[in-house]
């Protein structure tokens, strides 16, 4: 059964995720519409990264339903429509150049073991231009600053011409001027038609550009709507009533 509206890009219904038998996400029901720039907010251990990984099929869910572009996640195979930029610290890249990293964004659009086509090379160059790093294409990824590395990871997602861009803490470890620059880039992508879900603790430079926010606390949704400046804004709000079936301690990795 399809749960979403035609404009829905992400939809979950009563999503439950457990790790090691402990419930990490409880009764998560959210929706991200086409064209939205949505912040997923919450303190450390609130379940943000776990939710993103469950949405993208990187970890299983034990209850409820996830739909992507109106298709149940179990039947969804059009992954080239989705670009994922994980936390920079979770990415281990040793010897690759910037262009080689960005080129991996074309893998979902190519036949296995095939060489880069003219179209691939054009899309890679366009992605590097979009993030302002065309002049760094031959540099090693590890030689770049933190903000530049974050731009490379965004370019890798863009190279696949995605409809949905998911970013996990893109501002972590970069200074305020770089945050402003990244926020401008994300805003441009959104205005060009890319739906964006971005994990944040504070709205920061993205605040004026956000169209919606989802705030988590202890694995449950406590707010959907206008973005707060920080997730701590809702710290004192009572948690939603807990269903007995889901009772138990909460913890999270990431």
N, C-alpha and C positions, 0 to 999 in steps of 0.2 A: 504494500500500500504506500502510495506517495503522500508524504506529509507536507510538502513544501508548496509555496506559491511559485509561479513561473519566474519571478525575480529572485528567488532564494538561491544563494551560492553555498551557504553552510546552514544546516539545520540539525539540531540534536533534540531528542525526546527522551527524558528520564534516563540520561546516560549514567551508567555506573562503571567505574574502573577500579579494580582491585590490584594491589601488588603484594605478593606474599600473603594473600588471604585478608589483607586489611583494605578497607574502602578508602580510596584516595579522592575520587570524584563521586558525588552523590546527587542523583536526581538532577543532572544538568540538562536544562532545556533552553537552548539559545538559537538565535537566527542571525545570520549576516546576509544582508540583501546586496544584490548586484549594484556596484558603484559605491558602496559604503567604504569609509575609512574608519575602522572600528578598533578601539583600544581594548585589549584584554588585560585587566589590571588586578593587582592583589599583592599582598606581602609575600615574603619568603615562605615557602611551604604551603601556599594557598591552593596550588594545583594548576597554575597557569601552563607550565611547560608540559605537564602530564596531559592536560586537555589538548594542547596543540598536537602532541604526538599521537593521541588517540584519534583526533580528527583526520590525521594524515595516514592512519593505518600503521604507524610505526610500533604501536603497542596495541594489544587486543582490549576490547571492552567486554565486560561480563553481563551487562544489562542495558536495556534501552536501545536506541537507534541513532545512527549517524547517516545523514544524506549530504552528498556533494553534488551541486548542480542538479538537484532533483532526483538523484540516483542513490539507492542504498549503498553504503560503503562496501558491502560484500560483493556488489555487482559493478562497482565503479572501476574502470580500467583506463580512463583517459587522463593519466597522471601528468601528461605534458601540459595540461591546462593550469597546473599548480606549481608555483615556485616557492621553495622553502629556504629561508635564510636562518640557520640555527644560531645559537649564541656563538660568538667568535671563538671563545675558549674551547668549544666542543669540536672545532674543526682542526684537524692535524694535517698540515700540508708542508712538505719538506723542500723538495727540489723544484717543484713546478713553477713555471713562469705565470705571470698574470694572464696572458692570452690562453695558456693551457688550462688554467683554472676555469676561466669563463667558457672555454670550449666544452667543458663537461656538461654545461647547461643544454647542449644540443643533443646529448645522448638519447633522450627519449624520442627524438624526432628522426633518428637515423637507424638504418639497418645495422645489426650487430657486426662489428669488425670492419665496417666500411670506412673509407677515407672521408675527410671533410669535403663537402660539396661547395660549389660557388655560393649557394644559398647559405650554407652553414657559415662560411667565412664572412659573408656580408652581415649576417645577424650578429655574429661575435663582434665585428667592428662597430656595428651600430650600438650594441650594448655598452661597449667601452666608451664610445662617444657620449652616450647618455649619462654616464657617471663621471665623465671628465677625466678618464684615465687612458685615453688612446696613446698618450706619449709615454706611458709606463708599461706598455704591453709586453715588452721583452724583459722586464725586470722580474726577479724572483719574488714570489708572493711574500716570503718571509722578510724581505728587505723593506717592505712598505710600513708606514705608520699604521696605528690601529684604525684610524678613520679611513685610510685608504684601503686597508684590508676589508673593512666592512663594505665599502663601495664595490670592491671586486666581487664579493659574495652576492651583492644585489645584482651586479651585472651578470653573474652566472645564471641567476634566476630569470633575468630579463631576456637572455639569449634564447630561451625557449619560448618566447612570445606568450607569456602566461596570462590567463584571465584572472587568477587569484594569486596574490603575493602574501605569504605568511612570514613575518619577521619576529624572531624571538630576541627581545632586549637589544635592539640595534644600537642603542646609545651607550651600552655598558662599556666602561673603560675608555671613553673618548671625551675630549674636552668640549666646553660649551660652544665654541665656534664651529667645531666639527658637527656637533649635534644640530646646530642651525642649518648647516649645509645639507646634512642627511635628511632633515625634516623637509627642506625645500625640494629635494629630489623625490622623496616619497609623495609629497603633495602633487608634484608634476605628474608622476605616474598615475596617481588616482584621478586627476583631472583628465588624463588621456584615456580613461576608461577602465583602468585596472582596479579591481576590488582588493582592498588591503585589510588584513588582520594583523595587528602589531601588538606584541606583548610588551607592557610597560609597567614600571612601578610609579613613575610620575609622568604626567602628560608633557611637561616641559615645552620644547619648541614645537611639538606637534599639536599642542592644545587647540590653537585656533583653527586647525585643519580637520579635526576629528568630527565625524558625523554621529558617532555613537560610542558607547562604552559598555563593557561587561565587567563587573567587579566580582572576584571570587574571594571567599574567606573560608578556610578549613574545608576546602573541596566542595563548597556550595555557592550558588549565585546569590549575592546579596543586593545587587543593583544592576539594572539595565536602563540606559538612558543617557542623559547629558553627562559628559565626562567630568569627574572631579579633578582637581589639580593633582592629588595623590590618592593612592588607595587607602591611606590612613584616615581619610575623610570619613569613612564609614566604619571606623574601628569599633565604635561603641554601639553600632546598630545590632539589635538582637539577630541571631541566626534564625533561618526559617525552621519551623517545626521538623523534627527528625522522625522518619518512619522507623518503627521498631526493627524492621527487617534489616535496616542498614546501620544499626547501632554498632559502635566499636571505636577503637582509637584511630586517630588520623595521623598520617605521616606522608612525606613525599620526597622523592629524589628529584631535585631540580626545581 
